[in-house]
Amino acid sequence: MNTIYMDNNATTQVDPAVYDEMKPFFTELYGNPSSMHRFGGQVGAHLKQARERVAALINCEPDEIIFTSCGSESDNTAIRSALNALPGKRHIITTRVEHPAILSLCKFLEKKEGYDVTYLGTDEHGRLDLEELKKSIRKDTAIISIMWANNETGNIYPIEEIARIAKDNDVIFHTDAVQAVGKVPIDLEKTPIDMLSLSGHKLHAPKGVGALFVRKRLPFRPFLIGGHQERSRRAGTENTTGIIALGKACQLALDHMEEENTLVKTLRDKLETGLLERVPDSILNGDKDNRLPNTSNISFGYVEGEAILLMMDQLNICASSGSACTSGSLEPSHVLRAMGVPFTFAHGSIRFSLSRFNTEQEVDFIVKNLPGIIDNLRKLSPFSAEKQGLTCAKSSE
Ligand SMILES: Cc1ncc(COP(=O)(O)O)c(C=O)c1O
């Protein structure tokens, strides 16, 4: 069996059509779009088309797109821009389940720069309480940043409602839509979002390119200062190949979103049902009825996720675990901890994230082989027999 790749929330395969589109910009059309000569200028025309394609996917104006190097840069730019534009406002609202691109920045701003941050909690399915959001807004709130879709559980958040709450309270609203763009219809003409982050490598474009939507007339402060690229909003010679690729990937996503979601969801549901039925003590994490069509996060109780991943790796199956091994203690993911998933289950969580390149045969292979792997690991596991939980240190957080 070839590699079975079900880790698409980590990164995706570049679509062959995207690769074909970007190739000439390495070898033939390698000019700098800022150059005065026609050779460079013609690249500028392709960048314009890419910007239009990205804008079409999220229904905004092309000028509202700033190309960046990745989702993390877009997130950092958005939050820093709001804080710098509103120096009197020292409060940020976000959630406990954001990606580290937001969470680590907020912790840094809190600890090193004296900002006040409210981290909204979730219920056991990872859902937010919008009343809690409303109550946490203050006169000095500079920005609310809440992700559109969660990278671990796939949970989709009620972004339209959240955007309206922010607007009613005159607070800048940013959403990290890195996992949502290309999988969820997004209409920025109808939704009062101020800033939105996206990343190429999550939607079949290469790594190293992202974008930030910034609504027209929103006060904006650049993160990278230097040349006048991106209308002086992001300095640095453009990653022309990456931008062309991102444009093509966005065009493909817009043209095929519905059929692709149907295909991927059918495969995901078959995988999920097969595993939950065949593996005792397994639970689904997240909001079953409101999540990305490609994501399934399953906890297999009384066994370690890392051990499952290693055994799956022997069979060439790629997925992710919801815990990371640091300094000898296995830390369950911050997302599962925020949801209050019991310790012995959080440790055995595996995230499967599918794409249009997966097949039914791959799903069948996993459903056939994984239950036996987990059964064997449980037999070997000292804590499993008594179902006492893991022996390694618990996180102090
Ligand atoms: C929700 C979310 N935000 C931000 C990022 C960071 O994106 P990038 O890897 O492009 O910096 C990721 C990547 O996993 C993500 O899943």
The ligand as an ORCA input file, in Angstrom:
! r2SCAN-3c Opt
* xyz 0 1
  C      -5.934     27.352     12.516
  C      -4.532     27.619     12.088
  N      -4.046     28.852     12.158
  C      -2.806     29.160     11.777
  C      -1.957     28.194     11.306
  C      -0.574     28.573     10.887
  O      -0.459     28.544      9.490
  P       0.984     28.502      8.791
  O       1.490     27.108      8.977
  O       0.724     28.822      7.366
  O       1.814     29.512      9.481
  C      -2.405     26.869     11.224
  C      -1.496     25.794     10.780
  O      -1.621     24.648     11.174
  C      -3.731     26.566     11.617
  O      -4.211     25.329     11.562
*
